[in-house]
Amino acid sequence: MEQKNFDPDGVGVDNGTYFGLPFAPETAELVLISAPWDVTVSYGAGAAYAPDAIIEASTQLDFHDPLAPGVWRRGIATADVDYSLLESSQRLRADAARVIDHLEGGGCLEDDYVVRKVRRVNEGCMSMNANIGAQASRWLDAGKTVGLVGGDHSTPYELIRALGARHAAFGILHVDAHCDLRDAYEGFEFSHASIMFNVLRDVPQVTKIAQVAVRDFSESEAALAASSGRIATFDDLSLAAALFRGETWDAQCRCIVDALPQEVYVSFDIDALTFENCPHTGTPVSGGLTFNQAVWLLDTLTRSGRRIIGFDVVEVCPAPDERIDAITGARMLWKLCGQTLKSNES
């Protein structure tokens, strides 16, 4: 569809792109890549189907955003979805599930039953990383800002690494119910629960990770977060306690943003939000942010003058009989697109 025939106030167009927008990646300012992958999820699967579900839900979204009016006209494009990732994810998920069941039944990673399965999963995850890294590098080298739609939280690893190769220093605003600081969780080096551990290990250009709304983590993760000068923790209980004492959410958002450097990557796990926003997400946790609290945090980041250099939306799990997860994912993606473009205004 040519842009001249696109009516932003008309019926949503089911053209296979996020939001039904008519932009080509070659001419758009922001390019969205998709990662239909959820091999290592440790509880509920389904995030591999999020890109298609979010694309479908996004056509019902209206384009006016009072916090970033009209910025979408600078171009938000959808890169072709590589469905070979989904096929590999479906195949390897069976191996990963057997490993997880074995461990939950009291087995260990050294048992012959799981050694080869773990190796296959790790090799498959490295292939997925290479795929996403190549996609990200293609569009970054073309001068585009890149956002990623997962998939589970392991998927943005190579996008973050690609940004590390192109930026001297940046921070990550990590909005999540979990710290994701586990080393090779369940034997999987690139587990969804290991993304921020891997970033700390492999991307020295990330000088600060501000973790917001985290509320379900291990003692070793808490110890790593407390001992690392590169992590600032704004856990869910502390945020709630400040509200109970009368501190405004606006003041807390400004405190969070102040912990970050000038250039920021946003990693948004949908399970950071309260249950009603994402009832089927893979590892739901009581508590969390409201949708508007999350949006206000993103807007505070942009109003501070910081620049969003990339982002991801992950762990959306669509359900066949309920659309709320995909609807929430689509609207959070829209807000992130708007705030990213707004923060990059020249």
C-alpha positions as CSV (number, residue, x, y, z in Angstrom):
1,M,0.0,0.0,0.0
2,E,1.3,3.4,-0.9
3,Q,1.3,6.1,1.8
4,K,-0.8,8.4,-0.2
5,N,-3.7,5.9,0.0
6,F,-3.4,5.5,3.8
7,D,-6.1,7.1,6.0
8,P,-5.0,7.2,9.6
9,D,-8.5,8.0,10.7
10,G,-10.0,5.2,8.7
11,V,-10.5,1.5,9.3
12,G,-7.4,-0.4,10.5
13,V,-5.7,-2.1,7.6
14,D,-4.7,-5.7,7.9
15,N,-1.6,-5.6,5.8
16,G,0.8,-7.7,7.9
17,T,2.6,-4.7,9.5
18,Y,2.5,-3.4,13.1
19,F,-0.4,-0.9,13.3
20,G,-1.2,-1.4,9.6
21,L,1.2,1.4,8.7
22,P,2.3,1.7,5.1
23,F,6.0,2.5,5.6
24,A,8.8,0.6,4.1
25,P,11.9,-0.1,6.3
26,E,14.1,1.6,3.8
27,T,12.4,4.9,4.2
28,A,11.1,4.8,7.8
29,E,13.0,6.2,10.8
30,L,12.1,3.4,13.1
31,V,12.2,-0.3,12.1
32,L,10.5,-3.1,14.2
33,I,12.0,-6.5,14.0
34,S,10.2,-9.6,15.3
35,A,11.5,-12.6,17.3
36,P,9.0,-15.4,17.5
37,W,10.9,-17.4,20.0
38,D,10.3,-18.8,23.5
39,V,12.4,-21.9,23.9
40,T,13.7,-21.4,27.4
41,V,10.6,-20.1,29.2
42,S,10.4,-21.9,32.6
43,Y,6.7,-21.7,33.3
44,G,4.1,-20.7,30.6
45,A,5.0,-20.8,26.9
46,G,3.3,-18.9,24.1
47,A,5.4,-15.7,23.7
48,A,6.7,-17.0,20.3
49,Y,3.2,-16.3,18.9
50,A,3.2,-12.7,20.2
51,P,4.5,-10.9,17.0
52,D,1.6,-12.1,14.9
53,A,-1.0,-11.5,17.7
54,I,0.3,-8.0,18.3
55,I,0.2,-7.2,14.6
56,E,-3.4,-8.4,14.5
57,A,-4.4,-6.4,17.6
58,S,-2.5,-3.3,16.6
59,T,-4.8,-2.6,13.6
60,Q,-7.5,-1.7,16.1
61,L,-5.4,1.1,17.6
62,D,-6.1,4.8,17.0
63,F,-3.0,6.9,16.1
64,H,-3.4,10.0,18.2
65,D,-1.1,10.0,21.2
66,P,-1.3,13.2,23.3
67,L,2.2,12.5,24.7
68,A,3.8,12.2,21.2
69,P,1.4,13.7,18.7
70,G,2.1,12.9,15.0
71,V,5.6,11.5,15.5
72,W,4.5,8.2,13.8
73,R,4.4,10.1,10.5
74,R,8.2,10.0,10.5
75,G,7.9,6.3,9.8
76,I,7.4,3.1,11.8
77,A,8.1,0.1,9.6
78,T,7.9,-3.6,10.0
79,A,10.8,-5.8,8.9
80,D,9.9,-9.1,7.4
81,V,9.2,-11.7,10.1
82,D,11.6,-14.7,9.8
83,Y,9.3,-17.6,10.5
84,S,12.2,-20.1,10.5
85,L,12.7,-18.8,14.1
86,L,9.3,-19.9,15.1
87,E,9.8,-23.3,13.5
88,S,13.1,-23.7,15.4
89,S,11.5,-22.5,18.6
90,Q,8.7,-25.0,18.4
91,R,11.2,-27.9,17.8
92,L,13.7,-26.9,20.5
93,R,10.9,-26.1,23.1
94,A,10.2,-29.8,23.4
95,D,13.8,-30.4,24.4
96,A,13.9,-27.5,26.8
97,A,10.6,-28.6,28.4
98,R,12.0,-32.1,29.0
99,V,15.1,-30.6,30.7
100,I,12.9,-28.4,32.9
101,D,10.7,-31.3,33.9
102,H,13.7,-33.4,34.7
103,L,15.2,-30.7,36.9
104,E,11.9,-30.1,38.7
105,G,11.6,-33.8,39.3
106,G,14.9,-33.8,41.2
107,G,17.3,-34.6,38.4
108,C,20.5,-32.7,37.6
109,L,22.1,-31.2,34.6
110,E,24.9,-33.8,34.5
111,D,22.4,-36.7,34.0
112,D,22.9,-38.3,30.5
113,Y,19.2,-37.8,29.8
114,V,19.5,-34.1,29.5
115,V,23.1,-33.3,28.5
116,R,22.5,-33.5,24.8
117,K,19.2,-31.7,25.1
118,V,20.8,-28.8,26.9
119,R,23.5,-28.7,24.2
120,R,20.9,-28.6,21.4
121,V,19.0,-25.8,23.1
122,N,22.1,-23.7,23.7
123,E,23.2,-24.2,20.1
124,G,19.8,-23.3,18.8
125,C,19.7,-20.1,21.0
126,M,23.1,-19.1,19.6
127,S,21.6,-19.4,16.1
128,M,18.7,-17.3,17.1
129,N,21.0,-14.7,18.5
130,A,23.0,-14.7,15.2
131,N,19.7,-14.2,13.3
132,I,18.6,-11.3,15.4
133,G,22.0,-9.8,15.4
134,A,22.1,-9.8,11.6
135,Q,18.7,-8.2,11.4
136,A,19.5,-5.5,13.9
137,S,22.9,-4.7,12.3
138,R,21.3,-4.4,8.9
139,W,18.9,-1.7,10.0
140,L,21.3,0.1,12.4
141,D,23.9,0.3,9.7
142,A,21.2,1.9,7.5
143,G,20.8,4.6,10.0
144,K,17.5,3.3,11.5
145,T,16.4,3.1,15.1
146,V,15.5,-0.5,15.9
147,G,12.8,-1.9,18.2
148,L,12.3,-5.6,18.8
149,V,9.0,-7.4,19.5
150,G,9.5,-10.7,21.3
151,G,9.3,-13.5,22.0
152,D,10.7,-14.2,25.4
153,H,13.2,-12.0,27.1
154,S,16.2,-13.8,25.7
155,T,15.5,-12.4,22.3
156,P,16.9,-8.8,22.5
157,Y,20.4,-9.9,23.6
158,E,22.0,-9.4,20.2
159,L,20.2,-6.1,19.5
160,I,21.7,-4.8,22.8
161,R,25.1,-6.1,21.7
162,A,24.8,-4.5,18.3
163,L,24.0,-1.1,20.0
164,G,27.1,-1.7,22.2
165,A,29.2,-1.9,19.1
166,R,27.9,1.5,18.0
167,H,27.6,3.5,21.2
168,A,30.4,4.2,23.7
169,A,28.1,4.2,26.7
170,F,24.4,3.8,27.3
171,G,22.0,2.7,30.0
172,I,19.1,0.2,30.1
173,L,15.7,1.0,31.6
174,H,14.7,-2.5,32.5
175,V,11.0,-2.7,33.4
176,D,10.2,-6.2,34.6
177,A,8.8,-8.4,37.4
178,H,12.1,-10.3,37.4
179,C,15.8,-9.2,37.6
180,D,16.9,-11.7,34.9
181,L,20.3,-11.9,36.5
182,R,20.6,-15.7,36.6
183,D,23.7,-17.3,35.2
184,A,22.7,-20.0,32.6
185,Y,19.4,-20.7,34.4
186,E,18.4,-24.3,34.1
187,G,21.5,-24.9,32.1
188,F,20.5,-22.6,29.3
189,E,23.1,-19.9,28.7
190,F,20.7,-17.7,26.8
191,S,17.7,-18.2,29.1
192,H,14.9,-15.7,29.3
193,A,16.0,-15.4,33.0
194,S,19.6,-14.6,32.1
195,I,19.3,-11.6,29.7
196,M,20.6,-8.9,32.1
197,F,23.4,-11.2,33.5
198,N,24.5,-11.8,29.9
199,V,24.4,-8.1,29.1
200,L,26.5,-7.3,32.2
201,R,29.0,-9.9,31.1
202,D,29.2,-9.2,27.4
203,V,28.3,-5.5,26.8
204,P,30.6,-3.3,28.8
205,Q,29.2,-0.2,27.1
206,V,26.1,-0.7,29.3
207,T,27.1,1.5,32.2
208,K,23.8,1.3,34.2
209,I,20.8,-0.9,34.3
210,A,17.8,0.6,36.2
211,Q,15.5,-2.3,37.1
212,V,12.0,-1.1,37.8
213,A,9.0,-3.0,39.4
214,V,11.1,-6.2,40.0
215,R,9.5,-8.3,42.6
216,D,10.4,-11.9,42.1
217,F,14.1,-12.8,42.3
218,S,16.6,-15.1,43.9
219,E,19.0,-14.4,46.7
220,S,21.9,-14.6,44.3
221,E,20.2,-12.1,42.0
222,A,19.6,-9.7,44.9
223,A,23.3,-10.0,45.9
224,L,24.5,-9.4,42.4
225,A,22.3,-6.3,42.1
226,A,23.4,-5.0,45.4
227,S,27.1,-5.5,44.7
228,S,27.2,-4.2,41.1
229,G,27.7,-0.5,40.6
230,R,26.1,-0.9,37.2
231,I,22.7,-1.8,38.6
232,A,20.2,0.5,40.3
233,T,17.2,-1.4,41.8
234,F,13.7,0.2,42.1
235,D,11.9,-2.9,43.3
236,D,8.1,-3.0,43.4
237,L,7.8,-3.1,47.1
238,S,10.0,0.0,47.6
239,L,8.1,1.9,44.9
240,A,4.8,0.9,46.6
241,A,6.1,1.9,50.1
242,A,7.1,5.3,48.8
243,L,3.6,5.8,47.4
244,F,2.1,4.7,50.8
245,R,4.3,7.4,52.5
246,G,2.9,10.1,50.1
247,E,5.7,10.3,47.5
248,T,4.2,11.0,44.1
249,W,4.7,8.6,41.2
250,D,6.1,11.6,39.2
251,A,8.8,12.1,41.8
252,Q,9.7,8.4,41.8
253,C,9.9,8.4,37.9
254,R,12.3,11.4,38.1
255,C,14.5,9.5,40.5
256,I,14.6,6.4,38.3
257,V,15.5,8.5,35.2
258,D,18.2,10.3,37.1
259,A,20.0,7.0,37.6
260,L,20.4,6.6,33.8
261,P,22.9,8.2,31.4
262,Q,22.0,10.3,28.4
263,E,21.4,7.5,25.9
264,V,19.0,4.7,27.0
265,Y,17.7,1.4,25.8
266,V,14.3,0.4,27.1
267,S,13.7,-3.3,27.8
268,F,10.0,-3.8,28.6
269,D,8.8,-7.1,29.9
270,I,5.0,-7.1,29.9
271,D,4.9,-8.9,33.2
272,A,6.1,-5.7,34.9
273,L,2.4,-4.7,34.6
274,T,-0.4,-5.7,36.9
275,F,-2.3,-9.0,36.1
276,E,-5.3,-7.4,34.4
277,N,-3.0,-6.2,31.6
278,C,-1.3,-9.5,30.9
279,P,-3.1,-12.4,32.5
280,H,-1.4,-15.1,30.3
281,T,2.2,-13.9,30.4
282,G,4.6,-16.7,31.0
283,T,5.7,-16.0,34.6
284,P,3.1,-13.7,36.1
285,V,3.8,-12.1,39.5
286,S,1.3,-10.3,41.8
287,G,1.9,-6.5,42.1
288,G,3.4,-4.4,39.4
289,L,2.8,-1.2,37.6
290,T,-0.4,0.1,36.1
291,F,-0.4,0.8,32.4
292,N,-0.5,4.5,33.0
293,Q,2.3,4.4,35.5
294,A,4.5,2.7,32.9
295,V,3.6,5.2,30.3
296,W,4.4,8.1,32.7
297,L,7.8,6.6,33.3
298,L,8.5,6.5,29.6
299,D,7.3,10.0,29.1
300,T,9.4,11.2,32.1
301,L,12.5,9.6,30.4
302,T,11.8,11.5,27.2
303,R,11.0,14.8,28.9
304,S,14.3,14.6,30.8
305,G,16.1,15.1,27.4
306,R,17.5,11.6,27.3
307,R,17.5,9.7,24.0
308,I,16.0,6.3,23.5
309,I,18.4,4.4,21.2
310,G,16.3,1.2,21.0
311,F,13.8,-0.9,22.8
312,D,12.1,-4.2,23.1
313,V,8.6,-5.5,24.2
314,V,8.8,-9.1,25.3
315,E,6.9,-11.9,27.1
316,V,3.5,-11.1,25.7
317,C,1.6,-14.4,25.6
318,P,-1.6,-14.3,23.5
319,A,-4.4,-16.6,24.4
320,P,-6.8,-18.2,21.9
321,D,-9.9,-17.1,23.8
322,E,-8.8,-13.8,25.2
323,R,-7.2,-10.8,23.4
324,I,-6.1,-8.6,26.3
325,D,-2.5,-9.6,26.3
326,A,-2.0,-8.8,22.6
327,I,-4.1,-5.6,23.1
328,T,-1.8,-4.5,25.9
329,G,1.3,-5.5,24.0
330,A,0.2,-3.5,20.9
331,R,-0.5,-0.3,22.9
332,M,2.7,-0.5,24.9
333,L,4.6,-1.0,21.7
334,W,2.8,2.1,20.3
335,K,3.8,4.2,23.3
336,L,7.4,3.0,23.0
337,C,7.5,3.8,19.3
338,G,6.1,7.3,20.0
339,Q,8.5,8.1,22.9
340,T,11.4,6.8,21.0
341,L,10.7,8.9,18.0
342,K,10.0,11.9,20.2
343,S,13.3,11.5,22.0
344,N,15.1,11.5,18.7
345,E,13.8,14.8,17.4
346,S,16.5,16.9,16.0
